[in-house]
Amino acid sequence: MINGDRLWNRLLELGTIGKQPSGGITRLSFTKEERAAKEKVASYMKEAGLAVYEDAVGNLIGRKEGKEKDAPAVLVGSHIDSVYNGGMFDGPLGVLAAVEVLQTMNERGVKTKHPIEVVAFTDEEGARFSYGMIGSRGMAGTLSEEELVHQDKYGISLAAAMEEAGLDPGKIGKAARRKGSVKAYVELHIEQGRVLEQANLPVGIVTGIAGLIWAKLTVKGKAEHAGATPMPIRRDPLVAAAQIIQVIEQEAKKTGTTVGTVGQMQVFPGGINIIPERVEFSLDLRDLDAAVRDSVFLSIIERAKQIGNERNVDVAVELLQKMPPVLCSELVQNAAKEACRQLGFDVFTLPSGASHDGVQLAGLCPIGMIFVRSKDGVSHSPEEWSSKEDCAAGANVLYHTVLSLAMTA
């Protein structure tokens, strides 16, 4: 069994880095907070007896050699960056549990056939640049220099932020792993939903990861005086945007499986006595079925254009990201199911509505995930919580899953 106390204490310690007065954690990519977190995790990796390094996109990696050094590696990990004012479990649990798994193996003198690598991926969340999974894209070989133009709210590009962190954007291709060099990728993560809680189970095995669409909608009207412009002749983009947001909810609800969210909105010029000139807002759309998701997206855009015509405002749509759904491999699922049986846990499967780094790695190797119960299903919030016991349960399932994958051909 893994050391649950050590895992918990490291979670609490890492959770102090980037902690806000609200109690939430803000650790955006390529910031001093993220650098401090990386240094802390690197120290844990060294304590675990791992060889530690960073690759060309800033992924932090700790490696345990196998008996067959050239055998494909088993990857296990997650990320340590956060959303704005997030929680202490989303990402860090997967990284620290992976470190704990390898430290336990080393303490027990366990030798595996395959090398095992713990990976703390760079910028999974995408909170700073509205473009995430930088590290896993880099490892998969799908990140290009052209994609590093995305900017944060201060106008700093991804490329510039990487340079400031001591990385060379022109060398990101060196982070790519060749096909056949990775046997499988496994990630432990909090569920971020209420399915396990409702089933009264600490751990679940993920069957697939929903594909997402991220888009920015811009509605342009005419800025005029709030008191002097009669209601019938106004070209108010904010009222149109409100209607479009209602459409997003209506269209997503129709399928029974799709989820749609507007999490960002900006109103310009932003005066209390000015009819807005322009409104920008985000769209996050997800489903495990790509065809269903895409159909919902097209319906939303079609209706948004209609609303624009009806209200005499312009509606523009910019596609920011589109990722396909990914099914978890039978190889990893079966190893996790057997781990649950060994430990006396129910074998319970469920899909992931949230996206994860495994989506990017699916073209490189078989991928899989293990979920840990989330209190009230809350995530991306200071209230995010998974119990010490559930975290240990998930880490123990991870231990036996990784051991199985690393021992067999």
Secondary structure, DSSP 8 states (H G I E B T S, - for coil): ---HHHHHHHHHHHTTTTB-TTS-B---TTSHHHHHHHHHHHHHHHHTT-EEEE-TT--EEEEE--SSTTS-EEEEEEE----TTB-SSTTHHHHHHHHHHHHHHHHHT---SS-EEEEEES-SS-TTTS---HHHHHHHT---GGGGG-B-TTS-BHHHHHHHTT--GGGGGGG---TTSEEEEEEEEE-SSSHHHHHT-SEEEEEEE-EEEEEEEEEE----BTTTS-GGG---HHHHHHHHHHHHHHHHHHHSS-EEE---EEEES--TTB--SEEEEEEEEEESSHHHHHHHHHHHHHHHHHHHHHHT-EEEEEEEEE---EE--HHHHHHHHHHHHHHT----EEEESS--THHHHTTTS-EEEEEE--GGG--SSTT----HHHHHHHHHHHHHHHHHHHH--
